[in-house]
Amino acid sequence: MTYTLPVPQTSPKDKNSFAYASVVRRWPSIITNVIDAVYQSNALDKDASAEKLDDGKAIIQSLSKLRHEMGRDQALPPITDNDAASVNTYNAQLAELEKAGDNTWFTAPWLYAECYMYTRIRSYFSNSKFFQQFDPFKKSKDDTFKSSKVSVFQLAKAQEQLISGTTKPTHVDDSIEIMFLEMLQMCLWGNATDLSLLVDLDYADVQKLQAVGKKALEESFQKIIRNDIPQLWKYISTKRGGRIDFVLDNAGYELFTDFILADYIVNCTPFADSIVFHPKTIPWFVSDVLPADAPALLEQLLDAKAFFGEECAEVVALGQRWSKMFEQGVFKMSLPADYKLGSPSPSDFWCTAYSYPQMPEQAPELVSDFKQSNLVIFKGDLNYRKLTSDALWDPTTPFQTALGPLAGQFPLLSLRTNKADVIVGLEKEVAERMEKDHPDYRISGKFAVVSFDM
């Protein structure tokens, strides 16, 4: 049965919305950065043939045309990409939007248009000869991770102290509950580093949100305006063995914090024996994790002196342990490191414009797989937007209502710092107070929600 969303999705038609600001300011900037990445790739390749240089120039011309169309609110043309399985779904949805007259950059639903943009960008590389496996966001992901050195080193030292000599417990006590709470918060605020949104966040705020000291965690707890951790704890504390899944968000520092939490779960709690991580299939929303980003992060930790410019034994130790955990299958990526970008896979669903209430209909194999998991953790703002259909819900709408047909399918947890207009699950007095005292609370990245459903 096809799910019909009972409220409209967010749209740049509202000039006061973050969606409108994205089309006007964020997206053209992102496209410009992709152009620069291709230009630099050609410029730095001293052995590049004339054919490769021309290939890069053709991509740049296509990107420039895309940026031009966007600035002039032109109609979205169908995507042409013979290798991408999701293109047919995009073009079918686009045909429906055209019928409704909502098929331009400033009239299409924000979620669709943003996913369309990244898929269309990918098509230029997929259709090329020399850039089919090129990630135009790779350098920016690495540079941002490198800039998080202080937090990385601090977390690595704390983690090694925690894990060293630990025997996996068979029962749960207060110390596990306290540490689990801190680990969840650390993983939650790791989402503060989102390269597609840094144009809207003051970098000092990002560094503050990355702080991992006890005081910082206590302060950040007050900024979780919907907090289902008590309900989560009541459920997860009864679990023994099995697996937990992470539907990933950003590479670099956030992926590092995901691994920290996963490491803690399998070594210091009885809640799971293995972790499965779900990356994207194409370069996505600037900083999202690709299959190759996980082994790249391990290499960066293993050679910390070369990557961070400073020695740290604990960072190297993390890289060694996590590499071994991947070898043993304790950690597993749902796609192999040598995955060819855009190849057909059940993971294609993550790079469609579908919202997650459509998952039971559009990706039943994923739902079936997740039913085998003790918990599926959805990281970050985009996953939250998709869980809630990026819709104009009243903020007091229950999270389960926004999940639609996905509610109750499998135990899921959303860890999200607020960076978009959609929000649900708030108490009436909380919503009223936030609107009055922090009118930008939905998009500032300074507040968060932890939402749980089972």
N, C-alpha and C positions, 0 to 999 in steps of 0.2 A: 504493500500500500504506500503510495507516494505521500511524503510528509509535506503538509502545507503550513508554512510559517504564519502564525496568527498576527504578527506585528511586522511593520516594514523593517528592512535592513537600513543601516546607516548609509548615508549618501552625501557626496559633495554638493548636492543641490542646496543643502543647508550651509550657507556661507560662514556661519559661526561654528561649524563643526571642525573637528580634527581631520576629518576626511577631506574637506575642502582645502585646508592648509597643506595636506599631503600632496594633493594634485598640483597646487600652486608652487610649493616650495621644495618639499622633500623629494618627490619623484624626479623632477628635472635635475636636482643635484646628484641623485644616485646614478642616473643615466650618464651624466657628465663624468662621474668617477669611473664608470665602466668604459667609456670612450678613452679616458686617460690610461686605464689598465691595458687596453689593447695597443694603444700608441706606444706605451712604454715597453710592452713585450716585443714589438717590432723593433723599436729603437735599440733595445739592449741585446738583441740577437744579431750579433755581428756576422754570422754565417747565413743569415736568412736569404733565401732565394728571392728573385723578383716576384715569383708566383706567390710565395708566402706573404710578402709585403703587400701585394695587391689584394690578397685574401683578407688581411687585416684592415686595409683601407675600405674594402667593401662592407665589412662589419661596422666600421666607424660611420660610414655613410648611412647605413640602415639605422643605426642608433640615433644619429642626428635627425633623420627623418621622423623617427618615433618621438623625439623630444619636441620637434616642430609641431607635429600633429597634436600632441598633448597640450601645448601652450595655446593652441587655437581651437580647442574643444572639438576636434574633428571626430567623425564616426570611427569606431574601432573596427578595423578590417579583420576578416578571418585569419587565423594563424596558419602558416604553411610550414610544416615540419614533418617530413615523412618518417622520422625515427621516433617521434614522441607519441606514446600511446594515448596520452590525455588530450591531444589536440582536438580529436573529434568531439569530446565532451565540451571543451571550451567553445567550439564553433557552434555546437547545437544550442548551448545556453545563450550565445551571442545572437543567434537567430531569434530566440524568444524575446530577448531584450530589444531587438530591432522592431519587432511587432508592437512592443509597448512604447516605443520612442525613447527608450532609455539606453541607447547604445553609443553614447559619446563619453569622453573622459570625465565630464562634469555632471553627467546624468546617470551613469551606470552605478549599481551598488558598489560601495567602496571595496568590499571584500572581493567581489568578482574582478573589478578593474585592477586591483593591486596584484592578485594572483595572475591575471591575464598579462600584466606588464612583465612580470618575471618570466613567464612562459614564452612570451614573444621575444624577450631578450635572448632567452636560451635558444630559440629557433635560429637566430642569426649565427650562433656558434655551431649548432647541430648541422646546419646546412652548409657550413664551410668545409674546406678540405684540411686545413692545418690547425684549426682551433676547436675541434669537436670535443676534446676533453679539457678545455681550458676553463679554469675557475677565475673569473675576473675579480672576485672578492678575496682571493687567497692572501694577498699581501696585506690588505687592511685587517683581516682576521689575525694574522700573525703579529702585526705591529701592535694591535690592541692587547693581545695576550702578553706580549713582551712588556708593555707599559703597566701591566698588573703585577709586576715582579714582587713588590713588597707584600701584597696579599697572598700571592702564590707561595712565597717562602714561609710566611707566617703560618699559613694553613698546613703546609707540608710538615713543618716542625711539630705542630700540634697533633697532626694525624699520626706521625711516627711514634710519638709518645703514647698515644691512645692505643695503637695497634700492637706495639712492641710487647711481646710476651703474653698477649691476650689469648685466652682459650674461648672458643665459641661457646656461649652459654646455652643451657637447655631450658632455663626458666627466666622470668622477667622480674627485675627489682626496680626500685626507685631510681637508681643511678642510670639504668638503661633508658628510662622514660625521660629523665632530664637531658641526657646527651642526645637522644633521638630528637627532642624538641629543638635543641641548638643546631643539630645537623640540618633539620628541615629549614630552619630560618636561613642558615648559611647558603643552602641550595636555592632558596627562594630569592634572596637578594643578589645571588650571582647573576640573575637575569637583568640586573641593572645595566650591564654592558651589552647593549644592543646597537650594532653599528648603523642600522637603518634609522635609528631614532636619536643618535647622538647630536644631530643638528638641532634637536629640541631640548636637550638636557645640558645643563651646566656641568662641565667635566668635574668640578669640585664635588658636585652632588654624586656623580658616579663613583668617585673614589671613596666618598663617605659611605655610600651604600655597600661598597665592597669590604668595608672594615669588618674584621672578624673577631674583635675582642669581646669580652663578656658584656662590657658596658654598651657597646654598639648593638649587641643582640637584644639587650633589655630595652634599649631605645626603639629599635626597629619593631619589636613585638607590639609596641603601642601604635604602630602605623599599619598593622594588619587589621583592616576595618571589617572584614568578614573572616572569622577564624574557626575553621572546622577541625583543628588539630585534636581537641578532646574527643570528638566522634571518631576521628581516624585512629587515635590511640586505642580506644575501646575495641575497635575492630582488629587492628594489626597486631596488638599484643597477644592475641589468641593464636596467631599463625605460627606454624612450625614447618620449616623446609619449603620446598617449592621455589617459585620464581617471582620476581618483580620486574615490570617493564618500565622503561623511560621513553616517552615520545619526546625526542630532543628538540631543543630550540637552538641556542647560539653555540658556535664553536669557541675555542679559546678558553677564557676564564670561566664562563658558565659551564662548558663541558668538563673542565677541571673540577668544578664544585660538584657536578653530577657524579663524577667518578669518586670523589671524596665520600659523598653520601652512600653510594653503592658499595664502596669498600667497607664502610662502617657497618652497613646492614648485613653483609655476608660474613663478616669476621667478628662482629661484636654483638649481634642479636641473633635470635633463632628464627627471625621472620622470613628468611629466604636463604636458599643455597646458591642461587644463580641470578644474574641480572641480564636482561636483554635490552639493548639500546636501539632505537629506531631513528635513523637519519633520513635526510631528504634525498631525492633521486636526481635533482638538478640544482645548480647554484640558486639560492632561494632567500629572499628577504635579506640580502647582503651577508649576514653573518651566520646563517643556519648551518648546522653540521651536515657535511657530506661524508660518505663512507671513508674517504681517504683522510679526513681530518682527525680521526681517532688515532691511527698509527702515527700520523705526523705529530700529534701532541705527545705521544709516548717518546718519540725520538727527541723532541725538544726537551723533555724532562731528563732523559738519559744523558743528553749532552748539554746540561744546564749552563755550563760555563760558556759554551759557544753561543747558545741562544740568548740567555739573559745577561751575559757579560759578567757573570759572578758565579762562584762556586757555591753549591748548597748540597751537602751530602744527603739531607732528607728528601730533597726534590728528586735526586737520582734514585734513591731507595724506592720512592713512590713509582717512578717509571719502571724500575725492575720488577716490583711486585705486581703492578698492573699488567705488565707484559706477560708475566707468568700466568696471571689469572685469565687473560685472553687465550693463551696457549692451552690451558686446562679446561676451557669452556665455562669457567665460573662467570666471566664477563663474555658477552657475545654481541656483536653487531648484527642486526637483521639483514644487512647487505654486506658482502665481502669488501675488503679494502680495495681490491682491484676491479670493483664494479664499474662497468662502462656507463657513464652518465647518460640517463635517459632510456636505458634498456628496460624492456617490459618487466614488471614486477608487481606483486600485490602492494608494494610500498608506493606505487604510482599515486595512490589515493591522497597521500600527504601533499602532493603538488598539484592537486586539482583545486577548483574553486568551490567544491562541495563543502558544506558545513558538516560537523560531525553528527548531528541528529539524522543526517542522511546516510551515515555509515552502515546501519543494518540493511538498507536497500542497495547502496552502491558498492559496498565492500564487505559483504557478509563473511568472507574468509578471515578478515581482520577481527571482526567481532567474535567469531568462533575461536580464533587463536587467543584473544585476550580473555576469554572465559576460562582459560587454563591458568591464568596468572593470579597471584594473590592480590596484586595491586598494579594498576597502570597509572603512572605519574605523567601528566601532561605539563610540560614546562613552557612558561612564557606567555607573552601577550597574544601572539597570533593563535596559538592553540586555544587560548581562552575565547578569543573572538570566534573561532570556528566551533567550539563547544556550545556557545550561546547564539550561533548563527549571525553574529555581529549585528544584532537587531536592537531596535529602539525599545527595549523592555523598560518598564518602570523599575527603578533600582531595588524596590522591595519584592520583586518577582522571585519566587523560590528558584534556586539553582536547578532543581530537578525539573521544574516546568520549562526552563530554557533549554534543557537537554533534550526535550521531546522524546522521540522513540529510543534515544540512547540511554535514557535514565533506567537504572536497574539492570542493564545488560551485563555489566561486569564492574567490580570495584574500581573506581577511578578517583584520582586526586588531581586537582589543578593548582599549581603554584604559579601565581601571576602577579607581577608588579604592574600597576595600572598605567597603560600607555595608549589607551583608546577610549572612545566614548562609551562603549557598552559596559554595563556593570549590573549584576543581579545579586540577590541574596542578602541585601543590607536590611538591618532593622530600620524602621521608619525614622526613629530619632537620630540614628547614625547618619542616614541619608540627608536629613534636614540640617544636621550640624555641619556635615562636610560641605554642603552647598553654600552654607553661610560663611564658614570660617576658611574653607579651602576650595574656592570655586573651580580650581583647575585639578582637583583631586583625581579625576578620571584619567587624565593624560600626562600628569607631571612626572610619573615614575617614582614619586616619593611615598606612595601608599600602595598597599597590596591586599590581595584576597587569597585565602586558602580555602578552597571549596572541595567537599568530599561527597561522593555518592556511591552507594553499593546496592 
